[in-house]
Amino acid sequence: MKPLMKAAVKRGGTLILIGALLSPISYAFEFDNKILESLGFENVDLSAFAGSNDQFTGKYLADIVINEQNIFYNYPVYLYSEEGQSYICYTDELLTSLPISKELRVGAKKTLVNSTDAGECYGLEQYDSAIAAEFDDREQKIKIRMPHAYLVDFDPYWVPPNQRDYGISGLFLDYNLLKTYNRYKGSDGGHYSSNHFSSYGVIGFNLGRFRFRTNYQYSPNNVKKFERTQTYGFTDIGALNAHLYAGELYSRSNLFSSVRFKGVSLYTEESMMPNYLQGYAPQVTGTATSNAVVTVRQYGNIIKQVQVPPGPFAIANLPSYLSGTVDVTVEESDGSINEFQVEIAHVPYLTRKGALRYNLNAGKLAPQNNSHKIDVKFASADGSYGLTDMISLIGGLTYTTNNEYVAYNAGLGLNLGIVGALSFDITKSENKANPGRRLTGQSYRFNYAKRFGENTSLNIVGYRFSSRDYTTLSNYVDMKTGRDNRIYLEKNRFSLSVSQYVPQWNISVAATASKSTYWNQESNSYYNLSFYKTIERGWFQNSSVSLNFTHNKSNYGAKDDLVGVYVSIPLEDRKSRLSYNARYERSRKNVSQQAVFYSEGMGGNYSLGAAMNHKHDLSGSVDYALSASYNTTLSFGNFNGSVSYASDQQNVTAGFSGSLTLTEHGLATHPYVFEEGSRLIIDAGVPGVEMQGNSSKSNIFGLAGISNISNYYRSTYLIDNDNLPNNVEIQDGVMEVAPTKGAIAYRSANAISGEKALVTITLPDGSHPPFGAIVYRENGKGSEVGMVADQGRTYLTGLNKKAEFVVKWGRDQSCTLPIRSTDSNDLTNIICH
């Protein structure tokens, strides 16, 4: 086994002094007290620094790199010492986390090389002499080298289920508050006003791995002032990459319409998997005539590179974001090169070979309006299975247990290479909601996607045709509850989106179109065409200009055409910008212009604007308006406010959103947590501790909260040590977390609050602890604070009336140092008992 690193001394503050007294360090050493005694120092004990090379033992945070690729950042590893050398302890947890093959993992665990406080250490390097590890002390990286054949695909930030943080139990309130005041001039010439307050959000609690939520709405102006809209619970099932929900839910499906019900849902969640397994990506196949290196590139960037043996090969697990043409290069061992291209396209319902995506729902239908209750149970299931690299099977079933409604779906998803990717499915429904009438119909759906090059993509999101008697489960619910006026029986639906970027002119063009027709209602349509240009040179560098055309027609016959020009010009300070927009609305026959100044200041962002509205009606009048807005993000929430003034209308709006989280550690206040997001509670121990890169700051309870942190992926948060409150030290300033969905993650910063002082430590007999004695915090089990110098002089931090230290020297000698006063006179001589 190769040593991981050379000997070095770990005692931070004593490095310079001790290092100056030593000859080159050997792997087993003992410091000679006489060296310091000869310089005039008395009562010296350097035994704390003696021994074998065990300085690099214990738990450390280090980056792990395998074959020049970063695998983990700040990963906790354990080092042990053997015969004067330090080695990495390959625990079962570490072997499970490393992206290595099952063969290597199983083989390494057959050899037990050591046992440490972290557990048993297995022989990864003993399994194959080609595997080696070394430590880069400048970069704080553990670098492992091994044959490529032992590596498997990996995502450096994704965390497997057994290492995820399910958080702690707690209660919370995520709230939004909105207050509006309007004063306006009526058609009769009189002045009127309205005053409105509303709130909505989520009340919930976590208990272990289970999360419980209630969505609420409150408005004192409504007949029903407080309304609970949805109550449910959920949890993760890591082994299935799935979520399990129960309560008042909306059915989840990729094939059928969504309905509200009371019951359970189980569905796969791709975000629980590594990036390289999310979405659809086909395999790249080919043939090698020798031990070859296969490289997959797109736009010159290497996507994947693997070594393959002679014969056919298949490169799987390409990133889910990949689409368009990829270039494949096969470099044989004799230097010959074979190149070809593969077209990768994305479309809904394409699934990786051998993978299954599904949605399962079962329960009792429960429309939102409580006055329309129905006693009908239902179940639905749909899924997509990757049959081959080219073909995905699509299908599903939904039905009511009273046999009044049933729908079947079947289809295919196809990857056609350079032609693109498409899916086609058919749904047949049968509806007997109305007695004596049976509605049977079919619906045909087609989806297509194609990326033509680096700068052009076309997505025909879909064309769907439904026969007159085709109905959805949502239609069935409306029929059963007597809300026939809500029923929209769709006939045709078409939607398209296309985008083009012209790099020579730095212009982006995008177009979207959608149109739906119905058997029993008016049609609706929406068309949009936009041009966007960024100016890169000259006086208006970094300015942007956009032109937008929009047509919209509703089911109720209302039509509107809009043309808009938008200009944004950054100012010299780069914190401010000036925008101008002009719009023409055909329905109102008016032209509006607005100029707005945006800037940063007063702890947030603000704007000042002026508008002019030309009415091209018979009056031909012009209205003027002034406006201002302000928004800021605070440690306990987000505030936004705006005012506007016109001759016939004035408006004031103020809103605030935030979250309150109560756990066993206290109450944390932080910005709003969206939907079912996760939150991180940081226990700083004292108020006023700030985090780097966001607005989080510990409150009067010493707690700070970070909202909407990433689920299933490793995130790192840092305490801002440059702006700590006076007399506060942070021992654990790096917070790494990988929570599950909806978790309340918790980390302690182990802050120490207290005075700093140069004290003199005296033993009961009047002598002092020897030079080199080490001072620890918290009964000797806490962190190392400092070292005793000559005549007992020691620099201590975190001095308060509750502080207690332990001084250790020799093999087993120690004394306890209590702090009863922080007065400077009392600290000149402290008795260590």
N, C-alpha and C positions, 0 to 999 in steps of 0.2 A: 504494500500500500504506500502511495506517495504522500508525503506531508502536505497538508493544505496550505500552510503559511509558515513563515519564519517567526522566530521568537520576537516579542515586542512587549513593552510594558503598558499596562492598562490604566494605571493610576493617574488619570488626567492631570491634575494640578502639580504632581510631583515629577513629571517627566524630565523637566529641564535640570532640576537639582540632582536627582538620582542618576540621570544619564551622564551628567558631567563627572560623576564619581566612579563610573564603571569602565572597565576595559571591555573589548568586544564581547557581546553576550554569548554565552554558551547555552546549550539546550537544557542544562541543569545548572543552577547557579545559586549562590548564597552571597549576600552582600556583607562586606567586612565593616563592622561598626567602628573599628579603629581608624578608618580613614577620616571619618567625621570627628572623632575624638581628638585626633592629631591636629585638627584645625581649631580646637578650643571648645568644641561642643561636648557637653556632659550628658550622661543618662540617655544613651542612644539605643534604639531598638528598631532595626530594619527588617525584622523577621516577616513582617507583612508582605515584603516584596521578595522573599526567598522562596525557593522551591523549583520544581521542574517547569517546563514551558507551558504553564496552564493559564497564561494570561488570556489566550483566546479559547476560553472554555465558557460554556453557558449559552444563554439565548441571545441571539443577535438579529437585527434587521438588515438584510442585504439583498441586492438585486441578484437574481439567478439568470445566467446566460448560458445557453446551450448552442454550441456550434455558431457563435457570433450572433445568435438571435435572442432578443430579450424575452424571457419567459415570465418572470415575476418581478415586481418592483416592491422593495421594502418587505420582503417575505421573511417571516420568522423562521430562523434555522438554529440548530443546536450544534455546538462544537465540543469535541472532547479531546483530551490529551492522552497520548500513549507513547512511552519511551522518548519523551522530550519533544514530540511532534504533535501538531494539532490536525484534526480530521473532522470532516463534516459527518454528522450523524444522519444517516438516511433512515428516518423513521418510517413506519407504515403509512402515516399521513403524508409525508413528503413524497414517498414513492407513488402513492395514489395520485398526488397532484401533478407530478411531472408528466409531460407528454411523451411517455415511453411505451413501448409495446408490452403486451401482456407477457410475452416470453421473457423479456428482460426483468419485468417486475417480479414474476414468479421465481425466476432463477436467482435474483438477488436476495430474496427472502429465505433462500435455503441456507444462507451463510449468516450466522449471527456473530458480529465482530465486537460488540460492546453493549453495555447497558448503562443508561444515564437517567437523569431526572426527567428527561423528555420521553423516555421509553427505550425500547430495544433498537439498536443500530444495526442495519443490515449491510451486506457487502456488495454494493453496486459496482465498485471498482474491481473487486475480486472476481466478479463474474466474467469480465473480459478485460484483458490487459490493455486493450485499445481505449478503454474508458479512463479518463483522468480528470482531476479537478484542481484548480489553483485559485488563489485569492489575490485580487488586485486591490491593495490597500489604499491606493490613491482614489479609485473610483468606487470603493466599497462594493465590489461585485465578486460573486463566486462564479467562476467560469468553468463549465464542464464541457469536455470534448468526448464525443462518442461517434461510432459509425452511424451514417444516416439511416441505415436499415432499422435501427432501434427506435427512431422517432415516429410519432404519429401526429396528426393534425392537432393544432391547439389554438386557443385564443388567450392571450396573456392577461386579459382582464376578466374573463368569464370564470365563475367560481362553481365547482361541482356541488350537488345538493348537500353532501355531508359537511361542507364547510360554510354553508350559508348562515346568515344571522337571522334567526326568527324573532329577535327582539325581546323586549320585556313587556309585561302586562301594564296597562294604563288606560286612562280615559282621555278623550279629547273632544274639542269642538272646533270645527273649521267653519268660519262664518264670513259672510259678505253683508255689508250694510250700505244702503243707498238712500239718500235724502235728496228730493228734488222740490224746487219751488218755481212755479210759472206764473207770470202776470201777463195778460194778453188783452187785446182790444177786440171785442165782439163785433159781429156784423151790425148790431144795433147802435154801435158807437160807444157802448158802455165798457167799463174795464172790469175784468174778472181775474180770479187767481185760483190756483190749485196747489195743494201742499201734500206731498206723498212720501211715505217712508216704507221701506220693504227690507226684508232680510231673507237670505237662503243659505243653505250649507249642509253640513253633515255632523251628526252627533254619533260617536262611536266609542268602542272600547276593544282592546286586544286582550286575549287570555291565552297565553302560551302561543301555539301555532294557529289559533283561530282568531278571525277578525269579524267584528259585528258592526254593522252600519245602519243608520237611519237618515235618510235625506228629508229635509224639512223646507217649508216655505212659510213666511210670515208677512202678512200685510194687514194692518188695522183697518184699511178701507174696504177690504173684502168681507163678504158675509161670513165666510169661514176664515177667521183671522189666522189661525195656525193650522197648517196642514202637513201631515206626515205622508210623503209621497211614495216612499219605498223603504222597507226594512229587510235586511238579509244578512247572511254570514258567509264567509268563504275561507278556504285554506288552500295551500299548495299540496300537490302530490308529486314530489320531485322525481320519483322513479318513472312516472308516466309523462313527465313534462306537461302536466295538466293542472287546471284549477277546478276545484269542486265548490259550487255555490248552492245555497239553500235559502229559501225565503220568498219574498216578493221580487220576482225577476222578470226580465225580458228575454225571450228565447234567443239563443245564439245559433245562427245558421248562415252558411254561405250559399244556400240554394233556396230557402223558403223565407217568406215574410216573417217579421218578428212580431210576437204577441206578448202581452203581459200575462203572467200566471204566478201561481203560488206552488212551489215545488223545488226541484233540484236540477242543476245543470253540471255537466262534466264536459270539458272541452280542452283540446290541446292548445298550448300557448308557446309559440315559437320563440318568444323573448326569453324563455327559460333555457334555451339551448345556446351553444356557442354561435358566434356570428357565421362561421363557416358551415353550419348546419341549418341556418334559417333560410326560408324561402326556397325557391327552386333553382337548381343549377345542374345541368346535364354533365355527364362524364365526357372527358376528352379521351378518345381511344385511338390507337395506332399500333404499329409494329416496329420493334427494334431488332436489328440484326446482330447486335452485340450488347455488352454492358454499356448502356447509353445514358446520357443526361437529357431529360425532357424538360423544356422550359416553356411555360405558358405566359404570353405577354399580351398587353392591350395598350395601345398608344405608346409603345416603347417601354412601359412599366412592367416589371416582372411580377406576375400574379402568383405563380407557383413554380418550383423547380424541384424535380425528384430524379433519383437514379433508378433505372429499371433494368432487369435482366433481359437477355435475348428472348424474342417472341412477342406475342400480343401484350399490350399494356392498357390500363384504364386508369385515368387520373380523376378521382372523385373529390367531393367536398370542396368544390370551388366556392368562393365567396358568394353570398346571396345577392349582393349588389351588382354582380357582374351581368352585363348585357351587351349586345352588339357582337362585333367580330373580334375574336381573339386569335393571335398568331401563335402557332405551335412549332417549336424547333426541336428536332431530334438530332443530337450530336453523338455520333457513334464513336467507339473507342479508337478507331483509326483516323479520326478527325473529319470524316465525311459528314455532311449536314443535309438533313431532309426537312423541308419546311412546308406547312400547310395551314389552312385557316378553318376555324369552326365558328358557326353562328350561334350565339346564345340569346334567346329572347325570353321575356317574362309575360305571363298572362295568369289571371286568377285560376286556381284549381290545378296548376301544374305542381306535382309533388316529386321529390327525389325518389330515385329507384329504391324500392323496399320500405319507404317511409309511409306512414299513415297519419293523416290529419282528420279529426272528427269533431263533431258537436252533438251532444246528447242532452235532451231536455225531457222532463216528465213532470206532470203536476195537474193543477186545476186552473182553468182559464179564469182570469181575474181582471176585467177591464178597469181602467183607471177611475172612471166615474162610478162611485159606489151605488148610485141609483139604478144602475144597469147590471145587476148581478146575474150570473148564469151558473148553473151547477153542471159543468161539463169538464171532464178530465181529458187530457191529451198526452201524446208522446211524439217526439220527433228525433230523427237521427240522420245525419248526413256526413259524408266523408269523401276524401280523395286519397287514392292509393297509387303509388308510383310503380306501375307494372314493369316498365322498362325505362331506359334513359330517354325514350321518345314518347312514351304513352303513359298517361295517368287515367285511371278509371274513376269516374265521378258518379255518385248516386246518393239517394236519400229517400226517406219516408216520413210522412207526418200524418197523424190521424187522431180522431177523437174516439174515446172508448164507447160512446153511444152509437157509433157507426153512422153518424150524420155527415162526417167529413173525412176524406182521405185524399192524399196526394202522393204520387210517386215521381221520382226523378231519376234519370239515367243519362250519362254523357261521357265524353272523352275529352282529355286535354292532350294536345299534340305539339311537339316541338319539331318544326319542319326546317331546321337549319337556316339557310340564308333567306328562305321565304318568310320566316317569322314563327311566332307561336300562336296557337289558337285553341279555343275550347268550344264545344257544342254540346248542349244538353236539352232534353225534352222533359217537361213536367205535365203529368195528367192529373186532373183533379175531379172529384165527385162531391157535390154539395147537396144535402137534403135538409138544410136549415128550415126552409119553409115547408110545412106539411102539404103533401100532395104534389110537390114540385121537385124535380131532380135536375140539377145543373151539372152537366159533364162537359169538360173542355180540355184543351191542350194549350201549352205555351212552349215556344221554340226560342232558344237563346243562342246567340253567337258572339264570341269575344275574340279579339285579335290584337296583337301587339308586335311591333317591328321597330328596330333601331337601324336606320339606314347608314349611319356613320357616327363619327365622334360628335357631330353637331346637330344631327337631325333625329327626331324620334316621332313615330306615329303610333297612336293608341286609339283603335276603334274600341272604346270601352264596351260597346255592346250594341247589338240590334236584337230586339225581342218582338215577336208577334204572338198574340194571345187570341184564341177564338172567343166568340161572344159569351159563351157559357163557362169560360175558365174563371175560377175564383180562387183567391188565396185564403189562408186560414184567418187572416185579418178581416177579409170580407165576410167570412162565416160569422165571426164574432159580432160584427156590426148588424148582420141580419138577425141574429139571435136576440140582440138587445134592442131591436126596433129602430136602429139609427140608419135607415136606408139612405137618408140624405148624405151620409158620410161616405157612401160606397163609390169608389172609382174603379170601374171595370176597364182596365187598360187594354188597348188594342195594339198599338205600335209604340216602341220606344227606341230612339236612336241617339247615340252620343258619340262624339269624336273629339279628340284632342291631338294637336300637332304642335311641335316646337322646332324652331330653327335658330341657330346661332351663326352669325356671319363674322368670323374673327377679323377679317380685313377691315371692317368698318366698326367693329365692336358693337354690333346691333343684335338684339334678340327679338325674335318675332314669335308670338304664340297665338294660337287660335283654338277656341273650344266651341262646340255646338251641341245642343241637345234639343230633342223634340219628342213630345209624348202626345198620342191621341187616345181617346177613350170611346167606348161604345155608348156610354150614357152621360158623358160630360163634354164640355168644351176642351179643346187641346191647349197645351201650353208649350212654350218654346223659349230658348235662350241661346243667343249667339254673342260671342265676344272675340274681338281681334285687337291685339295690343302690340305696340312697337316700343322698345326700350333701348336707349342709347346712352353710353357713358363717354364723357369727354375726357381724354387722357392728357391733353397738352394745352398749352396756352393759358390765357387769363382765367378761363373757366375750368381749369383742371379739376377732375374728380366730381364735376357737376353731372347731373343726369337729366335727360329729357324723355318723356314718355307720351305716347299718343294712344288713346283708347276709344274703341267703338263698341257699343253694347246695344243689343235689342232684346227686349223681354216682353213676353205675352203670358198672362196668367189664365187660369181656368175660367175666371170670371169675365174675360173679355178685355181687361185693362191692358193697354199697350204703352210702351215707352221706348223711345230711342234716345240714346245719350252719346254725346261726343265730348271727350275731355282731353285737355292738354295739361301736363304736370311737369313743373321744372323745379329742381332742387339745386341750390348753389351753396357749397360750404364756404364759410368765412375764414379769415386768416388764422384765428385762434384754434380752428379745428374742433372747437367745442360748440360752435354755433353754426346755424345754416339758415338760409332764407329760401322759402318756397313760394311758388306762385302756381295757381291752377285756374283754369277757365273751363266751364262746362256749359253745354247747351242741352236742355231737356225738351224734347219735342212735345210731350204730353202737356207740360205747363207753359210751353212757348216762352221760355225765359232763358236768359244767359246770366250766369253767375260768375263772378271773379273773386278771388280771395288771395291775399298776400299774408304770410305768416312768418314770424321770426321765432326760431327755436334756439334754445340755449340751455346751458347748465348753470345752476346757481342756487343759492339758499338751500343747499343740501339735496337738491333734486333736479328735475327738468321742468322748464316752463316755456310757455309760448304766448305771444301777443299777436293778434291778427286783426285785419280789417277786411270787410267783404262788401261787395256791391252787387245787387241783384236787379237786372233789367227785366221788367215785365213787358213782353211784347203782345199784350192784349189791348183792348180798346183804351185802357187808361194810359198805357205807355209810360208808367211811372217807374221810378228807380228807388229801391230801398237800400239803406246803408246799415251796416252792423259792425260792432266792435266785439272782440272776444279775447279771453285770456284763460289759460289753463296751467295747472301745476300738478305734478305727481312726484312722489318720492317713495323709496323703499327703506323702511326702518327695521330695526332688529325685531320688532314685534308685529310688523304687518306692512301693508301698502296703502298709501293715501293718494287719492286723486280728486281734484276739484276743478270746476270750470264755471265761468260766468259769461253771459252774452247779453248784449244790449242792442235793440233795434227800436224804432219809433213805435211799433205796434206790439212788441213782445220782448219780455225780459225773462231770463232764465238763470237759475243758480242750481248747481248740482255738486254734491259732495259724496264721496264713497270711501269706504275703508274695508279692507279684508285682512284677515289674519287667522291664526290658529292658537289654541290653548291646549297644552298637553300636560296632564297630571299623572305622575307616576310615584312610586315609593320614594323617589329622590326629590320630589317637589314639583312645582308648577313652572313649566317652560312656556315662553311666549315667542312666537316666530311667524314669518310670513305664511300665507295661505297654502295649504297642501291640496293639490288638485286631485279630483276623482279619488282613486284608491292608491294614491302615492304613498311612499315611505318617508319617514322623518328620522333625523338623527338628533338625539339629545346629548349634549356635551356638558358634563359636570365639571365646571371650572373651579367650583368651591368658593369663589369670591366674585362680586359684581365687577362689571367693566372689562372683562376679558374679551377681546375681539378675535374674529377668525379672518384669515387671509382670503381675499378674493370675493367676499360677500359681506352683507350687512349684519351678519349674526354677531350678537354681543350678549354676554351673560347678564342676566337680570339680577334683581335684589336677592333672589334665591341662589345665585351662583350658577344658573343654568342657561345655556344657549341652545337654540334650536336651528337646524338646517332643514329646509323643506324640499320635497320632491327629489330625493336622491335616487340614483339609478338602482334598479332591482337586478339581482343575479350577477351583477358585474362589480368588480372591485373599484372603489373610489377612495381617494385619499384627501383628507382635509387637514389644514395646518393652522395652528394658533399663531396669531401675529405677535411674535415675541418682541418686535420693535415698539409696540405700543401697549405694553403691559401697565397696569396700575402700579403705583409706587409700592415698593416692598412686597412684590408678588413674584414668585418664581414658578415656572411650569416644568414639571418633570417629564410628562408625556405629552409633547406638543404635536405629535403626528397621529391622526386618527384614520385608520383604515377600516372600511366597512363594506360588506356585500350583502345587503338585506334581501329578504323575500318581499313579495308584494304586500303593501300595507303595513309593514313592520314599524315598530317603535324601537329603533336601534339606540343603544346607550354606550357611551364611552366616558371614562373619567380622565381628566387631564392631570390629576394629582397635583393640584396647585398648592403651593406653600406660601402662606402670608405671614409676614413678620419683619422685625427689624434686622439690620445687619450690623455686626459689631466685631471688633477685635477684643477677645476675652482672654482671661488667664485662668487656666484650669488647675486647681490645687487638690491634692489628695488629703484625706483627714489628718495624716501625720505631718502635713506641711510641705511634703515633696510634690513633685509634678509627674504626670505620666511621661514616659520616655519620649524623646525626639523620634518621630516616625509612627507614633501611635495613631490609629485611624478612628475618626469620629463618625458614628452612624446616627441616623434618625430613627425614632420609633422603636425603642428597645432592641436595637441591633438588627432588626429585621427589615428596616427601611433602607433608603439610599445612603450612599456614602456622602458625607458633608464636607469633610476636610481632613487635614493631617496636623497633628500637634507638632509645633516647632520648639525651639529652645525655651526653657523656663516656662513651659506650659502654655505659651502664647498660641492662640488659634483663632482663625477668622471663621465666624459662624453666620449663617443666614437663617431666615425663618424663625426669628426669636419672638416668641409671645409667651404669655403667662401659662399656656397649656403645653408648651413645647417640652420635649424630653429627649435627651441624646444618650448614647452609650459610647464610651471610649474603650477600644480594645487594643491590646498589645501582647506580645509573646504568643504562647500557644493557647492559653486559656485564661489570661488575666483581663479583667474588665472592671469598669465602674459606671455608675449611672449618674448622668448630669441633668438634674431638673432645673427648669427655668421658672422662677417665681416672680421675677420682676424684670422689666426691660429698661429700668433706669440705668443710665451710664455708670453711676457710682457702684451699683450692685453688680455690674458685669465685669468690673475690674478684677474681681477675684471670686470665682465660683467653686464651691466645694463639690468634688465628684465622689459620691459615696459607693 
